[in-house]
Amino acid sequence: MTRRIEVGPVLVGIAGILLLVSVFLEWYEPRTTAWDAFEVFDLALAALAVAVIATAAGMLLPDSAVLERRWLPVIAALVAVIVVSQLLDAPRGIDGDPDTGAWLALGAAVLLAAGTLLSLGRVSFALTVEGRADGRRRVSAVDARTDPTTSEVPATKVTEPVKDEPAAVRAEPR
């Protein structure tokens, strides 16, 4: 059984999860999460993260499509604008430097942009997952090896060399 998994939707799903996690982490020093720092952007980022995850799930499992993939560029642009604007200009009353949550959100925005390009572009990368083959292929060089459980060497008889015969053909099994 062969299953082909596109890399673009996987990146989009990972980006959505990272974005959702970043909202709960500290965005600014000291101990200021997105929920504490923002008035509306925290809800917008959480809603966009859920939309990204739902879109990725719809691309990976077409039967469960909630949002179409054509909305991904708009969502990716919104996420990038919100995150970059908050990194460049912190909200009022925040004097600390950006912390883990803000940088994770920026990484999620970049990953979301890359996943969107791979999902909508003409070039795609995919992972092919295959099951094991039914039987073992027999190879004479492998079959002539010693058996590790009995440490017996397969018996061979040596024949007289023929003038133009390669050396590998001279030994014949009994």
Protein Blocks (a to p, Z undefined) as FASTA:
>chain_A
ZZdddfklmmmmmmmmmmmmmmmmcfbdchiafklmpmklmmmmmmmmmmmmmmmmmmmm
mmlcfbdfklmmmmmmmmmmmmmmmmmmccehiabdcdfklmmmmmmmmmmmmmmmmmmm
mbdcddddddddfbdcddfklmmpccfklopacddddddddfklcfklmpccZZ
